[in-house]
Amino acid sequence: MMRTAGTGLLCLCLLSSAQVPATRAATIFFEDFSGTTLDRSKWNVIVTGRTVNDEQQAYVDSPDTIAIRPDTPDAEHGALAITSRRKRGFTTPEGRVFDFVSGRMDTRGKFQFLYGTAEARIKLTAGEGLWPAFWALGNERWPDTGEMDILENVGDSTWTNFAIHGPGYSGNKCFDFRQRFPGGGDITGWHVYGMTWMRDALVFTVDGRERWRVDRATVETRGRWAYDTPKFLIVNQAIGGSYPHAVNHTDQPYLGLPQSTVETIDGGRAVMLVDWIRVTSGVQ
């Protein structure tokens, strides 16, 4: 999620459509959003007065942006809804002014893991410049701490992005991959996005099928392998910024955010739905 603009190139990394073998693993984190409000014992809601990547939103702690929807169609119980809103002239306590607010939450200080499989069942809204993400990050300084992006999308409904970022390398410099849905699927359907984290490799999946694999030896041709310390989970939806702009080349009315998506936001339709999130151990 923290990145510079990229083109989605793949360097020396293996793409596969094989089924990831089932493993015997214990569930060490599970959230199915079955309550009526967000479980704050598991999640921090992030409030930011600044942004990175030239994003156009402030993150706020509000039921307007982060809510549980118990009646979400096709969700197993309830679903988390992260909704981006237009709020012209919103001023943060630091004095920064934004025209949009959105939601970001993480498990920092509440849950972290080292190796295993992280998965989430997610449904997205199509709209150029919407930037939802499901990712994992370490506690040290970025990028030395290592970042694994399990799901990113910037509005093209036909693909999602995987990426890793670490010391001496960043996703757009050979360590990201755009996977495209088979059979005419797209981001507006429910899909399970996952990552299996091993000592010497990361395997990224969609609906249980391997789509991208990157190993330690390949990474170490560019920099240090940064994936041997615990990481926490992050779910958020950003608005506009440098990465969407690199894809859609839109400058107006906002960087990376065209008027058509502003209208989607105004209509209350810019929603990231998360049915459940699960982390299992046992794969090393």
Backbone as CSV, one residue per row, in Angstrom:
resi,resn,N_x,N_y,N_z,CA_x,CA_y,CA_z,C_x,C_y,C_z
1,MET,0.831,-1.205,0.000,0.000,0.000,0.000,0.863,1.252,0.000
2,MET,1.948,1.252,0.800,2.873,2.374,0.724,3.793,2.107,-0.446
3,ARG,3.720,2.951,-1.473,4.441,2.646,-2.694,4.594,3.899,-3.520
4,THR,5.467,3.807,-4.521,5.502,4.819,-5.557,4.758,4.284,-6.754
5,ALA,4.488,5.133,-7.728,3.691,4.720,-8.870,4.376,3.586,-9.613
6,GLY,3.586,2.593,-10.063,4.151,1.420,-10.702,3.421,1.042,-11.958
7,THR,4.040,0.105,-12.683,3.461,-0.356,-13.935,3.087,-1.813,-13.902
8,GLY,3.298,-2.499,-12.755,2.886,-3.876,-12.641,3.782,-4.845,-13.375
9,LEU,5.097,-4.572,-13.468,6.007,-5.467,-14.154,6.373,-6.619,-13.253
10,LEU,6.709,-7.751,-13.856,7.105,-8.933,-13.117,8.522,-9.293,-13.507
11,CYS,9.414,-9.489,-12.530,10.803,-9.815,-12.830,11.207,-11.081,-12.094
12,LEU,11.476,-12.135,-12.831,12.063,-13.357,-12.313,11.177,-14.094,-11.331
13,CYS,9.910,-13.734,-11.216,9.039,-14.360,-10.242,8.042,-15.248,-10.960
14,LEU,7.601,-16.299,-10.305,6.821,-17.334,-10.935,5.339,-17.059,-10.804
15,LEU,4.606,-17.113,-11.914,3.149,-17.089,-11.913,2.649,-18.504,-12.093
16,SER,1.661,-18.887,-11.292,1.116,-20.230,-11.386,-0.364,-20.189,-11.107
17,SER,-1.108,-21.090,-11.737,-2.531,-21.212,-11.445,-2.817,-22.488,-10.693
18,ALA,-1.784,-23.109,-10.109,-1.965,-24.361,-9.386,-2.738,-24.149,-8.095
19,GLN,-3.410,-25.172,-7.669,-4.096,-25.137,-6.391,-3.066,-25.238,-5.277
20,VAL,-3.152,-24.345,-4.296,-2.223,-24.409,-3.169,-2.598,-25.610,-2.315
21,PRO,-1.638,-26.504,-2.008,-1.973,-27.701,-1.248,-2.564,-27.365,0.112
22,ALA,-3.548,-28.148,0.515,-4.131,-27.983,1.840,-3.120,-28.411,2.897
23,THR,-3.107,-27.739,4.030,-2.199,-28.067,5.112,-2.985,-28.143,6.413
24,ARG,-2.438,-28.893,7.349,-3.019,-28.933,8.682,-2.511,-27.718,9.444
25,ALA,-3.381,-26.829,9.800,-2.960,-25.582,10.418,-4.003,-25.137,11.428
26,ALA,-3.533,-24.500,12.482,-4.424,-23.978,13.514,-4.807,-22.550,13.180
27,THR,-6.063,-22.197,13.414,-6.508,-20.821,13.233,-6.027,-20.000,14.415
28,ILE,-5.274,-18.944,14.147,-4.741,-18.101,15.214,-5.402,-16.725,15.238
29,PHE,-6.161,-16.406,14.186,-6.945,-15.165,14.170,-8.135,-15.392,13.264
30,PHE,-9.312,-14.992,13.751,-10.500,-15.093,12.904,-11.448,-13.957,13.253
31,GLU,-11.967,-13.322,12.222,-12.941,-12.237,12.377,-13.994,-12.391,11.303
32,ASP,-15.248,-12.591,11.726,-16.321,-12.722,10.734,-17.326,-11.581,10.815
33,PHE,-17.005,-10.546,11.592,-17.828,-9.330,11.648,-19.297,-9.679,11.908
34,SER,-19.496,-10.587,12.860,-20.848,-11.061,13.152,-21.541,-10.252,14.244
35,GLY,-20.836,-9.310,14.847,-21.467,-8.478,15.856,-22.215,-7.310,15.235
36,THR,-22.575,-6.372,16.063,-23.258,-5.171,15.572,-22.316,-3.985,15.442
37,THR,-21.169,-4.068,16.119,-20.159,-3.015,16.030,-18.782,-3.663,15.893
38,LEU,-17.822,-2.889,15.478,-16.468,-3.380,15.302,-15.882,-3.808,16.640
39,ASP,-15.228,-4.958,16.658,-14.600,-5.492,17.861,-13.275,-4.764,18.100
40,ARG,-13.283,-3.834,19.022,-12.093,-3.016,19.259,-11.016,-3.776,20.023
41,SER,-11.322,-4.947,20.518,-10.277,-5.760,21.121,-9.374,-6.363,20.048
42,LYS,-9.845,-6.421,18.805,-9.065,-6.950,17.695,-8.521,-5.856,16.785
43,TRP,-9.226,-4.730,16.723,-8.930,-3.737,15.687,-8.680,-2.353,16.265
44,ASN,-7.707,-1.664,15.693,-7.530,-0.228,15.875,-8.124,0.481,14.664
45,VAL,-8.868,1.532,14.892,-9.329,2.388,13.800,-8.372,3.569,13.707
46,ILE,-7.804,3.743,12.536,-6.731,4.721,12.360,-7.317,6.085,12.014
47,VAL,-6.813,7.105,12.685,-7.144,8.496,12.390,-5.851,9.169,11.955
48,THR,-5.829,9.730,10.763,-4.602,10.341,10.257,-4.835,11.789,9.867
49,GLY,-3.840,12.596,10.154,-3.872,13.978,9.722,-2.987,14.242,8.531
50,ARG,-2.293,13.221,8.069,-1.480,13.341,6.871,-1.687,12.084,6.041
51,THR,-1.250,12.108,4.814,-1.347,10.929,3.970,-0.013,10.690,3.290
52,VAL,0.126,9.524,2.693,1.262,9.203,1.842,0.730,9.005,0.429
53,ASN,1.625,8.902,-0.524,1.251,8.608,-1.915,0.322,9.646,-2.540
54,ASP,0.277,10.864,-1.988,-0.598,11.926,-2.491,-2.072,11.534,-2.460
55,GLU,-2.435,10.679,-1.514,-3.842,10.264,-1.400,-4.722,11.459,-1.045
56,GLN,-5.996,11.347,-1.415,-6.907,12.472,-1.335,-7.868,12.394,-0.152
57,GLN,-7.670,11.434,0.753,-8.590,11.257,1.864,-7.890,11.434,3.211
58,ALA,-8.681,11.793,4.216,-8.277,11.642,5.604,-8.970,10.401,6.146
59,TYR,-8.302,9.676,7.016,-8.934,8.540,7.684,-9.542,9.013,8.993
60,VAL,-10.793,8.623,9.221,-11.519,9.058,10.409,-12.135,7.838,11.096
61,ASP,-12.457,8.007,12.357,-13.125,6.971,13.142,-14.593,7.360,13.243
62,SER,-15.408,6.819,12.336,-16.809,7.206,12.258,-17.629,6.050,11.714
63,PRO,-18.854,5.858,12.195,-19.720,4.835,11.593,-20.102,5.156,10.153
64,ASP,-19.852,6.386,9.718,-20.094,6.720,8.317,-19.070,6.063,7.394
65,THR,-17.878,5.755,7.934,-16.819,5.182,7.120,-16.498,3.736,7.479
66,ILE,-16.697,3.346,8.723,-16.443,1.961,9.157,-17.649,1.472,9.931
67,ALA,-18.295,0.427,9.405,-19.514,-0.080,10.035,-19.641,-1.574,9.776
68,ILE,-20.421,-2.239,10.599,-20.774,-3.638,10.389,-22.178,-3.687,9.788
69,ARG,-22.300,-4.420,8.680,-23.605,-4.585,8.035,-24.065,-6.028,8.218
70,PRO,-24.959,-6.277,9.159,-25.370,-7.663,9.433,-26.206,-8.286,8.330
71,ASP,-26.769,-7.484,7.450,-27.678,-7.994,6.422,-27.051,-7.991,5.034
72,THR,-25.719,-8.053,4.942,-25.045,-8.008,3.650,-25.358,-9.272,2.838
73,PRO,-25.904,-9.138,1.643,-26.210,-10.323,0.833,-24.969,-11.158,0.561
74,ASP,-25.114,-12.475,0.698,-24.075,-13.457,0.389,-22.907,-13.435,1.355
75,ALA,-22.978,-12.667,2.420,-21.978,-12.766,3.477,-22.385,-13.876,4.433
76,GLU,-21.398,-14.525,5.030,-21.705,-15.669,5.876,-22.415,-15.260,7.160
77,HIS,-22.029,-14.134,7.729,-22.716,-13.593,8.909,-23.009,-12.127,8.626
78,GLY,-22.158,-11.253,9.145,-22.230,-9.861,8.743,-21.024,-9.549,7.880
79,ALA,-20.864,-8.286,7.547,-19.686,-7.873,6.781,-19.235,-6.503,7.254
80,LEU,-17.933,-6.314,7.242,-17.365,-5.000,7.453,-17.584,-4.170,6.195
81,ALA,-18.033,-2.936,6.365,-18.196,-2.017,5.245,-17.312,-0.796,5.482
82,ILE,-16.317,-0.611,4.625,-15.518,0.606,4.637,-16.021,1.465,3.484
83,THR,-16.604,2.601,3.819,-17.251,3.460,2.831,-16.519,4.788,2.756
84,SER,-16.113,5.147,1.564,-15.470,6.446,1.353,-16.552,7.502,1.096
85,ARG,-16.365,8.679,1.688,-17.357,9.758,1.604,-16.691,11.054,1.156
86,ARG,-17.486,11.887,0.479,-17.002,13.238,0.194,-17.416,14.144,1.347
87,LYS,-16.460,14.889,1.842,-16.707,15.826,2.937,-15.831,17.046,2.684
88,ARG,-16.349,17.924,1.850,-15.563,19.066,1.390,-15.032,19.888,2.557
89,GLY,-13.741,20.203,2.478,-13.142,21.078,3.476,-12.928,20.438,4.829
90,PHE,-12.949,19.100,4.898,-12.702,18.439,6.186,-11.297,18.787,6.658
91,THR,-11.202,19.280,7.888,-9.924,19.719,8.436,-9.506,18.823,9.579
92,THR,-8.296,18.309,9.499,-7.779,17.443,10.553,-7.290,18.292,11.723
93,PRO,-7.066,17.664,12.895,-6.518,18.432,14.019,-5.180,19.088,13.706
94,GLU,-4.451,18.539,12.725,-3.170,19.130,12.334,-3.320,20.280,11.350
95,GLY,-4.575,20.567,10.940,-4.818,21.665,10.031,-4.795,21.296,8.568
96,ARG,-4.656,20.001,8.233,-4.710,19.567,6.845,-6.156,19.529,6.374
97,VAL,-6.377,19.889,5.114,-7.728,19.969,4.571,-7.891,18.930,3.468
98,PHE,-8.982,18.171,3.540,-9.298,17.146,2.550,-10.752,17.281,2.130
99,ASP,-11.055,16.781,0.940,-12.448,16.750,0.482,-13.075,15.370,0.626
100,PHE,-12.292,14.382,1.107,-12.810,13.028,1.259,-12.352,12.446,2.591
101,VAL,-13.193,11.579,3.143,-12.815,10.798,4.319,-13.063,9.323,3.996
102,SER,-12.319,8.464,4.687,-12.472,7.033,4.461,-12.027,6.291,5.704
103,GLY,-11.913,4.950,5.599,-11.616,4.125,6.747,-10.366,3.303,6.586
104,ARG,-9.639,3.173,7.699,-8.468,2.307,7.765,-8.412,1.696,9.159
105,MET,-8.125,0.403,9.247,-8.041,-0.282,10.526,-6.911,-1.294,10.485
106,ASP,-6.335,-1.572,11.673,-5.248,-2.540,11.711,-5.238,-3.267,13.044
107,THR,-4.386,-4.296,13.118,-4.280,-5.112,14.330,-2.977,-4.842,15.076
108,ARG,-2.310,-3.750,14.806,-1.045,-3.434,15.473,-1.219,-3.467,16.996
109,GLY,-0.361,-4.172,17.687,-0.416,-4.256,19.137,-1.478,-5.200,19.669
110,LYS,-2.300,-5.777,18.775,-3.385,-6.671,19.188,-3.250,-8.064,18.583
111,PHE,-2.767,-8.122,17.360,-2.480,-9.405,16.737,-1.384,-9.213,15.713
112,GLN,-0.403,-10.093,15.749,0.610,-10.154,14.716,0.998,-11.617,14.544
113,PHE,1.592,-11.932,13.419,1.937,-13.322,13.158,3.245,-13.406,12.396
114,LEU,3.861,-14.580,12.478,5.102,-14.876,11.780,4.931,-16.227,11.096
115,TYR,4.798,-16.220,9.785,4.533,-17.377,8.940,3.084,-17.855,9.121
116,GLY,2.592,-18.493,8.087,1.213,-18.960,8.076,0.484,-18.452,6.838
117,THR,-0.832,-18.540,6.881,-1.665,-18.124,5.753,-2.688,-17.096,6.223
118,ALA,-2.723,-15.954,5.546,-3.713,-14.906,5.811,-4.654,-14.828,4.620
119,GLU,-5.957,-14.864,4.887,-6.967,-14.816,3.834,-8.099,-13.887,4.243
120,ALA,-8.749,-13.303,3.256,-9.937,-12.493,3.500,-10.893,-12.635,2.325
121,ARG,-12.170,-12.721,2.641,-13.218,-12.770,1.605,-13.749,-11.348,1.422
122,ILE,-13.569,-10.812,0.223,-13.760,-9.381,-0.003,-14.532,-9.152,-1.298
123,LYS,-15.354,-8.106,-1.274,-16.083,-7.639,-2.451,-15.837,-6.148,-2.591
124,LEU,-15.462,-5.717,-3.801,-15.062,-4.337,-4.023,-16.017,-3.604,-4.956
125,THR,-15.892,-2.288,-4.948,-16.619,-1.417,-5.877,-15.693,-1.016,-7.010
126,ALA,-16.168,-1.098,-8.234,-15.398,-0.626,-9.378,-15.488,0.897,-9.450
127,GLY,-14.355,1.535,-9.641,-14.323,2.988,-9.766,-12.895,3.463,-9.839
128,GLU,-12.505,4.088,-10.914,-11.133,4.559,-11.070,-10.747,5.462,-9.908
129,GLY,-9.644,5.140,-9.275,-9.159,5.954,-8.169,-9.537,5.459,-6.801
130,LEU,-10.501,4.543,-6.697,-10.711,3.877,-5.418,-9.544,2.936,-5.192
131,TRP,-8.973,2.941,-3.980,-7.748,2.189,-3.731,-7.903,1.336,-2.460
132,PRO,-8.705,0.277,-2.512,-8.829,-0.622,-1.367,-7.616,-1.532,-1.261
133,ALA,-7.324,-1.972,-0.040,-6.160,-2.833,0.171,-6.345,-3.705,1.400
134,PHE,-5.764,-4.903,1.322,-5.635,-5.841,2.438,-4.161,-6.226,2.455
135,TRP,-3.464,-5.924,3.573,-2.012,-6.063,3.561,-1.474,-6.316,4.953
136,ALA,-0.175,-6.621,5.009,0.496,-6.903,6.275,1.775,-6.088,6.336
137,LEU,2.092,-5.612,7.541,3.211,-4.691,7.717,3.869,-4.971,9.060
138,GLY,5.198,-4.775,9.129,5.924,-4.928,10.383,5.916,-3.661,11.214
139,ASN,6.500,-3.756,12.392,6.449,-2.665,13.361,7.615,-1.691,13.258
140,GLU,8.602,-2.016,12.448,9.770,-1.158,12.364,9.579,-0.126,11.251
141,ARG,10.616,0.626,10.986,10.552,1.695,9.985,10.355,1.108,8.586
142,TRP,9.471,1.753,7.806,9.232,1.348,6.416,10.316,1.962,5.533
143,PRO,10.832,1.227,4.540,10.427,-0.109,4.092,11.219,-1.249,4.708
144,ASP,12.169,-0.911,5.628,13.028,-1.960,6.179,12.229,-3.061,6.861
145,THR,11.069,-2.706,7.398,10.264,-3.669,8.145,9.594,-4.714,7.260
146,GLY,9.469,-4.444,5.960,8.821,-5.385,5.045,7.321,-5.196,4.985
147,GLU,6.804,-5.148,3.777,5.360,-4.996,3.540,4.913,-6.027,2.523
148,MET,3.751,-6.673,2.793,3.189,-7.647,1.867,1.767,-7.219,1.526
149,ASP,1.528,-6.882,0.259,0.219,-6.442,-0.208,-0.520,-7.638,-0.814
150,ILE,-1.527,-8.104,-0.101,-2.282,-9.293,-0.509,-3.349,-8.927,-1.529
151,LEU,-3.883,-7.732,-1.409,-4.896,-7.228,-2.342,-4.739,-5.729,-2.474
152,GLU,-4.612,-5.261,-3.696,-4.763,-3.850,-4.023,-5.557,-3.751,-5.310
153,ASN,-6.328,-2.677,-5.428,-7.022,-2.376,-6.677,-7.164,-0.866,-6.765
154,VAL,-7.027,-0.331,-7.986,-7.166,1.123,-8.158,-8.233,1.453,-9.186
155,GLY,-9.219,0.556,-9.324,-10.390,0.926,-10.099,-10.653,0.121,-11.336
156,ASP,-9.645,-0.559,-11.888,-9.877,-1.446,-13.023,-10.444,-2.744,-12.469
157,SER,-11.671,-3.044,-12.815,-12.360,-4.163,-12.184,-11.856,-5.524,-12.623
158,THR,-10.990,-5.579,-13.644,-10.582,-6.864,-14.194,-9.360,-7.457,-13.502
159,TRP,-8.670,-6.681,-12.645,-7.470,-7.208,-12.005,-7.307,-6.683,-10.591
160,THR,-6.538,-7.453,-9.817,-6.047,-6.986,-8.523,-4.532,-7.150,-8.521
161,ASN,-3.912,-6.489,-7.563,-2.460,-6.404,-7.525,-1.918,-7.036,-6.254
162,PHE,-0.800,-7.768,-6.383,0.015,-8.209,-5.253,1.321,-7.425,-5.302
163,ALA,1.945,-7.213,-4.146,3.240,-6.538,-4.140,3.948,-6.794,-2.828
164,ILE,5.266,-6.657,-2.860,6.058,-6.610,-1.636,6.980,-5.405,-1.713
165,HIS,7.313,-4.867,-0.543,8.197,-3.714,-0.439,9.182,-3.981,0.693
166,GLY,10.448,-3.669,0.466,11.462,-3.887,1.481,12.667,-3.013,1.234
167,PRO,13.722,-3.204,2.002,14.907,-2.351,1.873,15.620,-2.579,0.549
168,GLY,15.664,-1.548,-0.267,16.341,-1.633,-1.541,15.460,-2.027,-2.707
169,TYR,14.188,-2.259,-2.464,13.275,-2.638,-3.550,11.865,-2.215,-3.173
170,SER,11.052,-2.015,-4.208,9.669,-1.631,-3.997,8.814,-2.304,-5.054
171,GLY,7.531,-2.443,-4.771,6.651,-3.240,-5.608,6.743,-2.933,-7.085
172,ASN,6.758,-1.658,-7.432,6.749,-1.316,-8.846,8.092,-1.589,-9.528
173,LYS,9.116,-1.897,-8.762,10.414,-2.241,-9.335,10.578,-3.767,-9.307
174,CYS,9.733,-4.451,-10.060,9.824,-5.889,-10.309,9.149,-6.770,-9.266
175,PHE,8.695,-6.208,-8.165,8.127,-7.059,-7.132,6.642,-6.777,-6.922
176,ASP,5.917,-6.727,-8.030,4.464,-6.748,-7.951,3.923,-7.518,-9.146
177,PHE,2.637,-7.865,-9.067,2.032,-8.619,-10.157,0.531,-8.354,-10.190
178,ARG,0.013,-8.110,-11.383,-1.432,-7.950,-11.581,-2.020,-9.280,-12.002
179,GLN,-2.904,-9.812,-11.182,-3.595,-11.039,-11.562,-4.951,-10.669,-12.143
180,ARG,-5.332,-11.365,-13.196,-6.633,-11.132,-13.828,-7.553,-12.314,-13.556
181,PHE,-8.813,-12.007,-13.372,-9.789,-13.027,-13.000,-10.120,-13.910,-14.203
182,PRO,-10.198,-15.212,-13.997,-10.596,-16.101,-15.094,-12.097,-16.048,-15.324
183,GLY,-12.504,-16.407,-16.518,-13.924,-16.602,-16.807,-14.790,-15.373,-16.698
184,GLY,-14.207,-14.208,-16.904,-15.014,-12.993,-16.890,-15.344,-12.458,-15.515
185,GLY,-14.734,-12.997,-14.460,-14.977,-12.467,-13.123,-14.334,-11.107,-12.940
186,ASP,-14.711,-10.432,-11.861,-14.093,-9.151,-11.570,-14.190,-8.849,-10.091
187,ILE,-13.730,-7.689,-9.689,-13.630,-7.334,-8.277,-14.987,-7.159,-7.605
188,THR,-16.052,-7.005,-8.388,-17.366,-6.747,-7.804,-18.042,-8.016,-7.289
189,GLY,-17.427,-9.172,-7.507,-17.896,-10.412,-6.908,-17.106,-10.725,-5.654
190,TRP,-17.621,-11.646,-4.849,-16.891,-12.087,-3.666,-15.715,-12.970,-4.096
191,HIS,-14.543,-12.673,-3.553,-13.350,-13.490,-3.796,-12.551,-13.607,-2.510
192,VAL,-11.826,-14.716,-2.379,-10.939,-14.918,-1.238,-9.511,-14.611,-1.683
193,TYR,-8.934,-13.576,-1.084,-7.572,-13.156,-1.389,-6.666,-13.634,-0.262
194,GLY,-5.570,-14.318,-0.621,-4.753,-14.920,0.409,-3.262,-14.824,0.142
195,MET,-2.508,-15.081,1.209,-1.047,-15.144,1.128,-0.554,-16.215,2.082
196,THR,0.222,-17.146,1.576,0.906,-18.124,2.416,2.346,-17.684,2.566
197,TRP,2.754,-17.507,3.825,4.047,-16.938,4.170,4.926,-18.048,4.739
198,MET,5.983,-18.371,4.023,6.944,-19.379,4.443,8.281,-18.719,4.736
199,ARG,9.216,-19.474,5.279,10.508,-18.890,5.651,11.246,-18.302,4.447
200,ASP,11.069,-18.929,3.302,11.861,-18.533,2.144,11.023,-18.202,0.919
201,ALA,9.715,-18.012,1.087,8.868,-17.696,-0.059,7.539,-17.115,0.421
202,LEU,6.927,-16.335,-0.459,5.570,-15.823,-0.272,4.749,-16.274,-1.478
203,VAL,3.586,-16.862,-1.198,2.712,-17.356,-2.259,1.375,-16.636,-2.142
204,PHE,0.959,-15.944,-3.201,-0.267,-15.156,-3.198,-1.342,-15.891,-4.001
205,THR,-2.561,-15.900,-3.475,-3.638,-16.688,-4.065,-4.903,-15.864,-4.224
206,VAL,-5.745,-16.292,-5.156,-7.117,-15.793,-5.278,-8.023,-17.010,-5.394
207,ASP,-9.002,-17.083,-4.517,-9.944,-18.205,-4.484,-9.207,-19.546,-4.394
208,GLY,-8.125,-19.559,-3.609,-7.410,-20.786,-3.339,-6.412,-21.213,-4.389
209,ARG,-6.286,-20.447,-5.456,-5.360,-20.818,-6.517,-4.159,-19.880,-6.534
210,GLU,-2.981,-20.463,-6.628,-1.761,-19.672,-6.649,-1.713,-18.797,-7.894
211,ARG,-1.430,-17.502,-7.662,-1.337,-16.562,-8.771,0.033,-15.909,-8.880
212,TRP,0.767,-15.842,-7.759,2.099,-15.245,-7.794,2.919,-15.787,-6.651
213,ARG,4.198,-16.070,-6.943,5.128,-16.585,-5.935,6.443,-15.814,-6.057
214,VAL,6.969,-15.411,-4.911,8.275,-14.763,-4.897,9.101,-15.393,-3.788
215,ASP,10.367,-15.681,-4.081,11.183,-16.391,-3.098,12.338,-15.532,-2.604
216,ARG,12.937,-16.007,-1.511,14.015,-15.261,-0.869,15.177,-14.999,-1.826
217,ALA,15.577,-16.024,-2.585,16.730,-15.869,-3.464,16.510,-14.756,-4.484
218,THR,15.292,-14.662,-5.018,14.997,-13.611,-5.990,15.030,-12.241,-5.336
219,VAL,14.421,-12.127,-4.173,14.406,-10.844,-3.472,15.822,-10.402,-3.135
220,GLU,16.662,-11.335,-2.711,17.997,-10.968,-2.263,18.924,-10.561,-3.406
221,THR,18.454,-10.668,-4.647,19.199,-10.059,-5.742,19.044,-8.543,-5.734
222,ARG,18.049,-8.037,-4.998,17.773,-6.590,-4.954,18.007,-5.984,-3.574
223,GLY,17.833,-6.783,-2.508,17.952,-6.244,-1.160,17.727,-7.329,-0.119
224,ARG,17.633,-6.912,1.134,17.480,-7.846,2.242,16.076,-8.445,2.260
225,TRP,15.970,-9.736,2.541,14.686,-10.409,2.769,14.121,-9.900,4.086
226,ALA,12.984,-9.228,4.032,12.435,-8.531,5.207,11.224,-9.251,5.792
227,TYR,11.148,-10.559,5.568,9.930,-11.288,5.923,10.231,-12.412,6.907
228,ASP,10.992,-12.052,7.953,11.285,-12.997,9.025,11.042,-12.376,10.398
229,THR,10.188,-11.349,10.430,9.746,-10.730,11.675,8.229,-10.620,11.651
230,PRO,7.571,-10.537,12.825,6.103,-10.533,12.867,5.497,-9.321,12.150
231,LYS,4.312,-9.554,11.579,3.562,-8.510,10.878,2.137,-8.433,11.441
232,PHE,1.536,-7.257,11.314,0.124,-7.085,11.654,-0.667,-6.847,10.382
233,LEU,-1.999,-6.965,10.482,-2.890,-6.850,9.330,-3.453,-5.442,9.207
234,ILE,-3.704,-5.025,7.971,-4.303,-3.722,7.683,-5.387,-3.908,6.634
235,VAL,-6.512,-3.236,6.818,-7.577,-3.155,5.820,-7.941,-1.687,5.669
236,ASN,-7.986,-1.197,4.444,-8.315,0.220,4.258,-8.821,0.461,2.842
237,GLN,-9.401,1.645,2.660,-9.740,2.110,1.324,-9.284,3.557,1.175
238,ALA,-8.242,3.737,0.378,-7.747,5.075,0.077,-8.491,5.638,-1.131
239,ILE,-8.248,6.921,-1.394,-8.908,7.625,-2.500,-7.846,8.383,-3.283
240,GLY,-7.730,8.084,-4.572,-6.812,8.818,-5.431,-5.362,8.661,-5.007
241,GLY,-4.511,9.505,-5.573,-3.103,9.470,-5.235,-2.233,9.013,-6.391
242,SER,-0.962,8.798,-6.080,0.036,8.578,-7.121,-0.145,7.245,-7.841
243,TYR,-0.482,6.177,-7.120,-0.630,4.890,-7.795,-1.850,4.875,-8.715
244,PRO,-3.047,5.276,-8.259,-4.156,5.387,-9.212,-3.828,6.293,-10.396
245,HIS,-3.140,7.401,-10.117,-2.801,8.318,-11.206,-1.888,7.651,-12.228
246,ALA,-0.966,6.808,-11.772,-0.072,6.118,-12.698,-0.829,5.163,-13.604
247,VAL,-1.993,4.704,-13.144,-2.797,3.774,-13.934,-3.786,4.515,-14.830
248,ASN,-4.507,5.504,-14.260,-5.578,6.146,-15.052,-5.193,7.518,-15.613
249,HIS,-4.057,8.061,-15.182,-3.535,9.331,-15.710,-4.526,10.482,-15.552
250,THR,-5.325,10.416,-14.524,-6.330,11.446,-14.273,-5.782,12.491,-13.303
251,ASP,-5.957,13.760,-13.675,-5.552,14.865,-12.804,-6.742,15.657,-12.267
252,GLN,-7.884,15.535,-12.901,-9.047,16.339,-12.548,-10.272,15.451,-12.335
253,PRO,-11.118,15.787,-11.388,-11.005,16.936,-10.473,-10.009,16.736,-9.332
254,TYR,-9.491,15.493,-9.169,-8.486,15.219,-8.143,-7.438,14.280,-8.729
255,LEU,-6.254,14.279,-8.127,-5.180,13.421,-8.600,-5.597,11.948,-8.525
256,GLY,-5.659,11.307,-9.693,-6.003,9.894,-9.755,-7.471,9.579,-9.555
257,LEU,-8.305,10.606,-9.537,-9.725,10.402,-9.214,-10.593,11.189,-10.191
258,PRO,-11.232,10.505,-11.157,-12.068,11.211,-12.130,-13.439,11.567,-11.554
259,GLN,-14.157,12.421,-12.275,-15.475,12.860,-11.832,-16.440,11.690,-11.696
260,SER,-16.354,10.701,-12.564,-17.278,9.566,-12.483,-17.174,8.857,-11.144
261,THR,-15.966,8.754,-10.591,-15.807,8.101,-9.289,-16.227,9.028,-8.158
262,VAL,-16.025,10.322,-8.327,-16.568,11.259,-7.338,-18.076,11.082,-7.226
263,GLU,-18.739,10.876,-8.342,-20.186,10.651,-8.324,-20.542,9.331,-7.651
264,THR,-19.706,8.310,-7.838,-19.913,7.046,-7.122,-19.800,7.261,-5.620
265,ILE,-18.815,8.034,-5.209,-18.644,8.345,-3.791,-19.839,9.135,-3.276
266,ASP,-20.266,10.156,-4.018,-21.412,10.969,-3.604,-22.677,10.134,-3.451
267,GLY,-22.789,9.073,-4.258,-23.957,8.210,-4.177,-23.881,7.170,-3.077
268,GLY,-22.808,7.192,-2.277,-22.670,6.233,-1.179,-22.329,4.835,-1.638
269,ARG,-21.798,4.695,-2.857,-21.564,3.374,-3.430,-20.096,2.946,-3.394
270,ALA,-19.223,3.787,-2.867,-17.797,3.454,-2.836,-17.504,2.652,-1.576
271,VAL,-17.812,1.360,-1.627,-17.805,0.514,-0.435,-16.886,-0.694,-0.656
272,MET,-16.040,-0.949,0.298,-15.241,-2.173,0.378,-15.902,-3.067,1.420
273,LEU,-16.344,-4.256,1.023,-16.995,-5.202,1.928,-16.042,-6.343,2.265
274,VAL,-15.943,-6.668,3.550,-15.104,-7.775,4.000,-15.981,-8.731,4.793
275,ASP,-16.142,-9.944,4.281,-16.976,-10.951,4.927,-16.268,-11.549,6.142
276,TRP,-15.010,-11.957,5.948,-14.231,-12.526,7.055,-12.745,-12.420,6.761
277,ILE,-11.962,-12.507,7.823,-10.499,-12.540,7.744,-10.020,-13.672,8.637
278,ARG,-9.113,-14.481,8.110,-8.606,-15.623,8.880,-7.103,-15.740,8.686
279,VAL,-6.400,-16.051,9.778,-4.979,-16.359,9.717,-4.764,-17.715,10.365
280,THR,-4.077,-18.587,9.650,-3.739,-19.911,10.186,-2.230,-20.054,10.267
281,SER,-1.786,-20.834,11.232,-0.367,-21.113,11.394,-0.028,-22.441,10.752
282,GLY,1.212,-22.864,10.877,1.554,-24.220,10.517,2.223,-24.392,9.185
283,VAL,2.386,-23.300,8.397,3.079,-23.402,7.111,4.379,-22.619,7.234
284,GLN,5.499,-23.306,7.159,6.787,-22.633,7.269,7.725,-23.099,6.171
